[in-house]
Amino acid sequence: MVASGKGGVGKSTVAVNLALALAHQGKKVGLLDADIYGPSVPTMLGVTEHPNTDETGADPVERYGLKVMSIGFFLDPKQPVIWRGPMVMKAIDQFLGDVHWSGLDVLVVDLPPGTGDAQLSLVQKVPVDGAVVVTTPSDVALIDAQRAVGMFAQVKVPVIGVVENMSYFVCPHCGQTTDVFSRGGGKAIADSSKTPFLGEIPLDPGIRAGGDKGEPVVQADPDGPQAEAFLALARGVADFLDALPAAS
């Protein structure tokens, strides 16, 4: 699970690039967009086609080596999702049970922000190996990220670690680093909750542009410094997953 306590911290950007980074490391990766109200994964991956469906379920869309599913594949981009909680949980149940996810090493789930129905439904329906909590350095985001860490503790889901997004900005002209939203809060949360700190993701126009045009930075420039931040994050996640006991 890739989670955040609040919206606007770049959770989906982290989820998409993390999934791609894990795939670059040789894993067979699926990406489930569980943000029913604000599905952004189709845009970030540049997917416009609809999944193939039949009486047995649906085939995930394949993009950049990922198997992907999102409610956004079935909606007009301008159509809002005006659903109550039970409908959200039913949609997530279908994405888990009726999508042909077979053959994966890892399923990355991009959660909606907060600590509500989608998070609880997933934890109750499937065994979750762990969660990555995304925050920015701002005080408001840090407070909500701490709540997300606390939620996972209560539902007995291990927190793989905390990642600080939009951590700093490097001027492309002079090379000077600026801490736009402060810095270091993500590590402080990790330290206080005794969870690993998985690293800092810079505030970078290339990361934003890659998501907007459907070619995330890990795919567009896997050897660049921006992608390296996500590849380092993926190494931390992969190390955690590889250390888990083998399923019986």
C-alpha positions as CSV (number, residue, x, y, z in Angstrom):
1,M,0.0,0.0,0.0
2,V,1.1,3.5,-0.8
3,A,-0.7,5.9,1.6
4,S,-0.8,9.4,2.8
5,G,-2.6,11.2,5.6
6,K,-3.8,14.0,3.3
7,G,-4.1,14.8,-0.4
8,G,-1.7,16.9,-2.4
9,V,1.5,15.3,-1.2
10,G,2.3,13.4,-4.4
11,K,1.2,9.9,-3.3
12,S,0.2,8.8,-6.7
13,T,3.4,10.1,-8.2
14,V,5.3,8.0,-5.7
15,A,3.1,5.0,-6.3
16,V,3.5,5.0,-10.0
17,N,7.2,5.6,-10.0
18,L,7.7,3.1,-7.2
19,A,5.9,0.4,-9.3
20,L,8.0,1.2,-12.3
21,A,11.2,1.2,-10.3
22,L,10.3,-2.2,-8.9
23,A,9.7,-3.4,-12.4
24,H,13.1,-2.1,-13.5
25,Q,14.6,-4.2,-10.8
26,G,13.2,-7.3,-12.4
27,K,9.9,-7.9,-10.5
28,K,6.6,-8.6,-12.1
29,V,4.5,-5.7,-10.8
30,G,0.8,-4.8,-10.8
31,L,-0.6,-1.3,-9.9
32,L,-4.1,-0.9,-8.5
33,D,-5.5,2.6,-8.4
34,A,-7.7,2.4,-5.3
35,D,-8.3,6.1,-5.2
36,I,-11.9,5.8,-6.5
37,Y,-12.8,9.5,-6.1
38,G,-9.7,10.8,-7.7
39,P,-8.2,8.2,-10.1
40,S,-5.0,9.7,-11.5
41,V,-3.0,6.6,-12.5
42,P,-4.5,6.4,-16.1
43,T,-3.3,10.0,-16.8
44,M,0.1,9.5,-15.2
45,L,0.7,6.4,-17.3
46,G,-0.9,7.8,-20.5
47,V,-3.5,5.0,-20.7
48,T,-6.6,5.7,-22.7
49,E,-7.9,2.2,-23.7
50,H,-10.4,0.2,-21.7
51,P,-9.6,-3.2,-20.1
52,N,-10.8,-6.4,-21.8
53,T,-13.6,-8.0,-19.8
54,D,-15.6,-11.2,-20.0
55,E,-17.6,-13.4,-17.7
56,T,-14.5,-14.4,-15.8
57,G,-13.5,-10.8,-14.9
58,A,-11.2,-8.2,-16.4
59,D,-7.7,-8.2,-17.8
60,P,-5.5,-5.4,-16.4
61,V,-4.2,-2.9,-18.9
62,E,-0.5,-3.4,-19.6
63,R,1.7,-0.3,-19.7
64,Y,5.5,0.1,-19.4
65,G,5.6,-3.5,-18.2
66,L,3.1,-3.0,-15.4
67,K,-0.4,-4.6,-15.1
68,V,-2.7,-1.7,-14.2
69,M,-6.3,-1.3,-13.1
70,S,-8.2,1.8,-12.2
71,I,-11.8,3.0,-12.0
72,G,-10.6,5.8,-14.3
73,F,-10.5,3.3,-17.2
74,F,-14.2,3.0,-17.1
75,L,-15.2,6.7,-16.8
76,D,-15.2,9.8,-18.8
77,P,-12.3,12.0,-17.5
78,K,-14.8,14.7,-16.6
79,Q,-17.3,12.4,-14.9
80,P,-17.2,12.6,-11.1
81,V,-17.6,9.5,-8.9
82,I,-20.4,10.3,-6.5
83,W,-20.6,7.2,-4.4
84,R,-21.2,6.3,-0.8
85,G,-18.8,4.2,1.2
86,P,-20.4,0.8,0.4
87,M,-20.1,1.4,-3.3
88,V,-16.4,2.3,-3.0
89,M,-15.8,-0.9,-1.0
90,K,-17.7,-3.0,-3.6
91,A,-15.5,-1.5,-6.4
92,I,-12.3,-2.3,-4.5
93,D,-13.6,-5.9,-3.8
94,Q,-14.1,-6.3,-7.6
95,F,-10.7,-4.9,-8.4
96,L,-9.2,-7.4,-6.0
97,G,-11.3,-10.5,-6.9
98,D,-12.4,-10.1,-10.5
99,V,-9.2,-8.8,-12.1
100,H,-6.7,-11.3,-13.5
101,W,-3.7,-10.3,-11.4
102,S,-2.0,-13.8,-11.7
103,G,1.8,-14.0,-12.1
104,L,2.7,-10.9,-10.0
105,D,5.6,-10.6,-7.6
106,V,4.2,-7.3,-6.2
107,L,0.9,-5.5,-6.3
108,V,1.3,-1.8,-5.5
109,V,-1.9,-0.2,-4.3
110,D,-2.3,3.6,-4.7
111,L,-4.7,4.4,-1.8
112,P,-6.8,7.5,-1.5
113,P,-5.7,10.0,1.1
114,G,-6.8,9.6,4.7
115,T,-7.8,6.7,6.8
116,G,-11.2,5.7,5.6
117,D,-13.3,3.1,3.8
118,A,-10.8,2.1,1.1
119,Q,-7.9,1.5,3.5
120,L,-10.1,-0.5,5.9
121,S,-11.7,-2.6,3.1
122,L,-8.3,-3.6,1.7
123,V,-6.9,-4.5,5.0
124,Q,-9.9,-6.7,5.8
125,K,-10.1,-8.4,2.4
126,V,-6.5,-9.3,1.6
127,P,-3.2,-9.9,3.5
128,V,-1.2,-6.7,3.2
129,D,2.6,-7.1,3.4
130,G,3.3,-3.5,4.3
131,A,2.7,0.2,3.7
132,V,4.7,3.1,2.5
133,V,3.6,6.5,4.0
134,V,4.2,9.6,1.8
135,T,4.4,13.0,3.3
136,T,5.8,16.4,2.4
137,P,8.0,18.4,4.9
138,S,5.2,20.8,5.8
139,D,3.8,20.7,9.3
140,V,0.2,20.1,8.2
141,A,1.2,17.1,6.0
142,L,3.4,15.7,8.8
143,I,0.5,15.7,11.3
144,D,-1.7,13.7,8.9
145,A,1.2,11.4,8.0
146,Q,1.6,10.6,11.7
147,R,-2.1,9.6,11.7
148,A,-1.6,7.3,8.7
149,V,1.3,5.6,10.5
150,G,-0.9,5.2,13.6
151,M,-3.7,3.7,11.5
152,F,-1.5,1.0,10.1
153,A,-0.3,0.2,13.6
154,Q,-3.9,-0.3,14.8
155,V,-4.8,-2.5,11.9
156,K,-1.6,-4.6,12.2
157,V,-0.1,-3.6,8.8
158,P,3.7,-3.2,9.0
159,V,4.9,0.2,7.8
160,I,7.8,-0.4,5.4
161,G,8.8,3.2,5.9
162,V,8.2,6.9,5.4
163,V,9.2,8.8,2.3
164,E,9.4,12.6,2.1
165,N,8.2,13.9,-1.2
166,M,8.9,17.5,-2.5
167,S,11.7,17.5,0.0
168,Y,13.9,20.1,-1.7
169,F,14.4,22.0,-4.9
170,V,17.6,22.1,-6.9
171,C,17.8,25.2,-9.1
172,P,18.7,24.1,-12.6
173,H,20.6,27.3,-13.3
174,C,22.8,27.7,-10.2
175,G,22.6,24.3,-8.6
176,Q,21.6,25.8,-5.2
177,T,19.3,23.7,-3.1
178,T,16.2,25.3,-1.5
179,D,14.0,23.7,1.1
180,V,10.7,25.0,-0.2
181,F,8.5,23.3,2.4
182,S,11.1,22.9,5.1
183,R,12.9,19.6,5.3
184,G,13.6,16.7,7.6
185,G,10.0,16.2,8.9
186,G,9.6,12.8,7.2
187,K,12.7,11.4,8.9
188,A,11.5,12.9,12.2
189,I,8.2,11.0,11.8
190,A,10.0,7.8,10.9
191,D,12.3,8.2,13.9
192,S,9.5,8.9,16.4
193,S,7.4,6.0,15.2
194,K,10.5,3.7,15.0
195,T,9.9,3.0,11.3
196,P,12.5,3.2,8.5
197,F,13.1,6.4,6.6
198,L,13.0,5.5,2.9
199,G,14.4,8.7,1.5
200,E,13.7,12.1,0.0
201,I,12.1,12.8,-3.4
202,P,13.0,16.3,-4.8
203,L,10.5,18.9,-6.0
204,D,11.4,18.8,-9.6
205,P,9.7,20.0,-12.8
206,G,10.7,16.8,-14.6
207,I,8.8,14.6,-12.2
208,R,5.7,16.7,-12.6
209,A,6.0,16.9,-16.4
210,G,6.5,13.1,-16.7
211,G,3.2,12.4,-14.8
212,D,1.3,15.1,-16.8
213,K,2.3,13.7,-20.2
214,G,1.9,10.0,-19.2
215,E,5.6,9.1,-19.1
216,P,6.8,9.0,-15.5
217,V,10.3,10.0,-14.8
218,V,11.5,6.4,-14.0
219,Q,10.3,5.4,-17.4
220,A,11.4,8.5,-19.3
221,D,14.9,8.9,-17.8
222,P,15.7,5.9,-15.6
223,D,19.4,6.9,-15.3
224,G,18.7,10.5,-14.3
225,P,19.0,11.8,-10.7
226,Q,15.3,12.3,-10.3
227,A,14.6,8.6,-11.1
228,E,17.4,7.5,-8.8
229,A,15.4,8.8,-5.8
230,F,12.6,6.5,-6.7
231,L,14.9,3.6,-7.5
232,A,16.5,4.0,-4.1
233,L,13.0,3.9,-2.6
234,A,12.2,0.7,-4.5
235,R,15.4,-0.9,-3.3
236,G,14.2,-0.3,0.3
237,V,10.8,-1.7,-0.4
238,A,12.2,-4.7,-2.3
239,D,14.6,-5.5,0.6
240,F,11.6,-5.5,3.0
241,L,9.5,-7.7,0.7
242,D,12.4,-10.1,0.0
243,A,13.0,-10.6,3.7
244,L,9.4,-11.8,4.3
245,P,8.8,-15.5,5.0
246,A,7.8,-17.4,1.9
247,A,4.1,-18.0,1.5
248,S,3.0,-21.5,2.3
